[in-house]
Amino acid sequence: MTKAIVFPGQGSQFVGMAKDLYQSFPRAKEIFSLVDKLFLDYHGDNAKQSISETCFNGPEDLLQNTAYTQPAILAMSIAIFEILKEKSPNTLTNVKYFAGHSLGEFAALYAAGVLSLEDTFKLIIKRGDLMSKAEKGAMTAILGLDEEKLNVLINGIDKVSVANFNSPEQIVITGSADAVEDANQKIEAYASENSLRVKVIRLTVGGAFHSPLMENASDKFAELIDSINFNDAASPVIQNFSAEANAYAQEIKEVLKKQMTGAVQWTKTVQKLINSEEGIQEILELGPSKVLAGLIKKQERRFPVKSIQAEPDLSALISEATAV
């Protein structure tokens, strides 16, 4: 069976995630031990607690802190991939593409063999720190308004742009807090005047992620990217900025530098997967929650997607692969 593997991004986290994996699989314990060490090495006395402690026991406000959120989700996603590689290598055969949503792109790069495990964690620990300290802003999810009409409404509002094209029905805007609120009110007024069923959902984030306001953080992150060794991918990775499948190390590296300030083209990524020439028959989502499965189903309701986020999910998948 031909497959694609995808990894979720920020917003999929929850307190208690990965605890059962840590308790059930030695490989998960190894992964979290490494991320804990690298995180504490980077932050030193400024670290309030380890990533594993934050994942398993919270508090929730600390897990929501971008500096902690990003390595936490990455550690869980990679742990699931590593457990499958160890316990059920057949599950990982015939993987034609890897992809990830924002932060998840880094898990995809690791899974495709582009980055080493330690370099992947070093990149995300730095990325989470830079993004947590970047210029503050706001983000809003707009449901039920097409891209063309949304662009017309936000055109001319300074410091507002699209952060995520998540599905044909869900687009996230970002920018400075005041400008985003102006856009929210303009969209709500338009929907009311035209009797449209549009939802404007203000997200609980403190940063203007995937916007030009991330430029300073992006420039600093690009310096770290340049210092890291990138390998050619074992299977192509569909990158967020371009929604194009890349396998060559240098090309991947250059596109990745644009990710922090550019919109996440997830709608096009999903289209590429479900309409691929290779005939993808199944998508596996590895990581907390089932956010990506839901977005994929928005585009193709019947497309086979499995979300693997807990010990029972892993055990079932391992048993299924063994039976085959």
N, C-alpha and C positions, 0 to 999 in steps of 0.2 A: 504494500500500500504506500503510495507516495504521500508525503507529509510536509507540512510547514510547522515550525515551532515559533511561538510568539511569547513575549514577556511583557508584563504590565509595568506601568509607571506610577508616579506619585499620585496619591489619592486612593490607591488600592489597599493601603495599610490598615491594620486593626490590631489592638492590643491582644496578645495571646498567639499571634501568628507564628508559625514554625515551631512552637514549643513541642508539639507531638513529634515532629520530625527530629528535633534535637534529642528527644528521649528515646526514639526508636531506631535511629540510624547513626552509627559511628561517623559516617562521612559527613553528615550534617553538623555534627559536633566539631569536626575538624574545620569545616568552612567557617562556622561562627567563631571558633577560637582564633582563626586568622584575621577575620575582620575586626574582632575586638582588639587584637594586638595592634593592628595598623591604625585603627581609629584612636586608640589611646596614645600611640606613638606620635600621631599628628597633632592631637589636641592637648596632650599633656594634662596639666592641672586644670585646664578649662573644661575638660570633659566631665559632665555631671554624673554619668555612669556609662557602662558598656552598651554596645549595640544589642547584644543578646538579652541583657537584662531589660532594656527598653522594649524590645520586641515582645518578650514573654510576659512582662508584668507592668509595662507602662512606666510612668503615668502617661495618659493619652496626650497631654499637651506637649510632652517631650517627644513622643513619637511623631507628632504633627510638625515638629521643628525640622525644617528641610535638611539641616546638617545631620540629623539622626535618621530621618525618613528614608533618604536615598540609599545609604549603605544598608539599612535594615531590609528594604525590599529587595535590593540586589543580592544580599546574602541568602535570603530565602529562595529566590528564583534560581540562583546558581546551585544551591544545595539540592533542590529538586532535580535539576539537570544532572548533577553529579551522581545522585542516588540511582537515577535511571541508567546512567552510563555503567555503573557498577553492577546493579542488580538485574537490569533488563536491556542489554545492548541492542537486542533486536528491535526495541521500540524506536531506537534512534537511527535505524537504517532507512534508506530512501528519503532522507530529509532534503528536500530540494531548495528550501529557503528558510532563513531565519529573519525575524523582525522583532522590534520592540517599540513600545510607545514611550517616547522621550527618554527618561531614565532607562527604560527597558531595552533601548538600543544597545546599551553597554553590555547587558547580559547576553544579547544576541551576538555581539562581537566576540565575547568570550566563548560562547557555545560553538561558534563557527571557527574557532582556533585563531582568530585575528590577534587577540590579546592574551597574555598570561594571566593567571588568577590574581597574582599579587598586583600587577599593573592595573588590572580592571578595578580592584578595590581602591588603589591609590588614586586613580582618576576620579572615581565617584566620591570618595571622601573629600577631595579637593573641590569637586564640582558642587557638592552639597554645601560646603562651607562658603564658597564664593557666592552662590545663589542666595544663601540665607542672609548674607551681608550686603547684597546689592540694593540699589534704590528701591524703595517700597512702592507698591502699586496694588492693583486689584485685578481680579479675573471674574468673568461672568459666563455661564453656559446659556446659550440661546437655543431653545428647542422649538422646532416647527416653522423656522424661517429659512428660506433658501439662500444660498451664498450670494447670488446676484443682488437680491433685495437688501440683504444685510450690508453688503458693500456700499450700496447707495445711501443707506441710512447713516453709516459711520463715516462716510467720506466727508472730509472737511473738519472732523473733530480731531484736534491735535492730540498726539500721544495716545491714540487708540488704534489697535491693529488686531488681526486674527492670530490667536495663539495655536489653536488646535482645530483642524478639520476632522472631527471624530467620526461622523457619519453624515449621510445626506440630511438627517434631521437634527443634528447636534453640532453646533459650532461654538467655540469658546473665544471670547474676545479678551483683550488684556491691555494694560497701559497704566497711566497714573490714576490714582483713586478717583479724583474729581472728574477727570475726563471719561473714565469708564462709567461713572454714575450718570453723567450727562447722556452717554450713549444708551444706558439702560432705560432712562426715562423717555428718550426719544423713541426707542423701540417699543416700549410699553404703550406710549401714546398712539403710535402708528397701528399697533395691533388692535387697540380699543376702537379707534376710529374706523377700522376696516373689518371689525368683528372677526378677527383671526384668533385661532387658538395657539397663541405663542406663549411659551414660558420663558421668563427671565430669571435665572437662578444665580444669585450672587454667591460665589464660592468663598469658603473660609481659608483663603491663602493671603499671605502678606506681601507676595512678590508679583511683579509683572513678568512672569516667566514667558519665554519664547517671544520676546519683544525687543525693540531697539534699546529699551531701558536696561537690558542686560549686557550692553556692549562692553562696558569696562570689565565686567566679570568674564565675558567671553574672550576678550583679548588676553587676559591673564591665564585663562584655561587653555587657550591655544598654545601658549608657551610650554605648558606641561605636555600637551599632546605631541608637540614636536620632539620632546625629549624621550618619548616612549617608543619602543619597538613595536611595529605593526607587521603582522604576517598576512599573506594572501589567505582568503577565506576558503575553508573546505567546501562550503556551499555558500552561494551568494547571500548577502545581507541586504534587505531592502531598507534604505536609510530614510530617516524622518524628513530631512530637508528637501530631498529630491523625489522621494517615492520611487527611486530607481534601484535596481538590484546591482550591487557592486561586489566584486570578488578580489580586486587588486588593492594591495595594502596602501599605496600612496593615494589612490583615488578615494578610498574609504576615509583616510586621515583628513584629506582636504575638505570633503563634504561634512565630516563630523565637526569641524571647526565652525561651521555655520549653524549648527543645530540650536545653540542656546539663544540666538537672536531671531531665528527663523521659525515659521509656523510648522507644526507637526502635521504632515500630510497623511493622516491615518486612513481617511476615506479612500484615497488612491492606492494606498498600500494594500488594503483589503481587496479592492477591485483587482489588483495585480495577482493576488493569491488565488482568488476564486475563479479567475479567468486565465490562469497561467497555461502556457503551452504544454507544460509538464503534466497537466491534469492532476492538480493537488486533490487528494481524496479525503484528507482529514487535517485539521489544524489542532495542535496541542497548545494550550495556554499554561505556562508554568509560572506560578507565583500566586500571591494572595488575591483573594476575591475572584470575581468572575466578570470583571469590567470589560475586558477585551472580547470575551465570548458574547456579551450582550451587544457590543458595537458591531461585531461581525454579523450577528443575527439580524441586526437592523438592515443590513444590505442584502443578505440572502438567508432567509429564515430557516431553510432546510439544510443549510451547509453543515456538515458534521464538525463539531467543535467539542473538545474535551478540556475541561479546566481541572488542572491538577494542583491542589493547594494544601492537602492534608494527608496524613498517613493512610486512611482508607482509600483515597483516590490513587495513591501510589501503589498500594498493595493490589488493588483491583487491576490496575494497568499492568503490573508485573505478572500477575497470574494469567491475564489475558494473553500477553506476549509469550509466556511459557507454554500455554496450551496450544498456541498456534505452532 
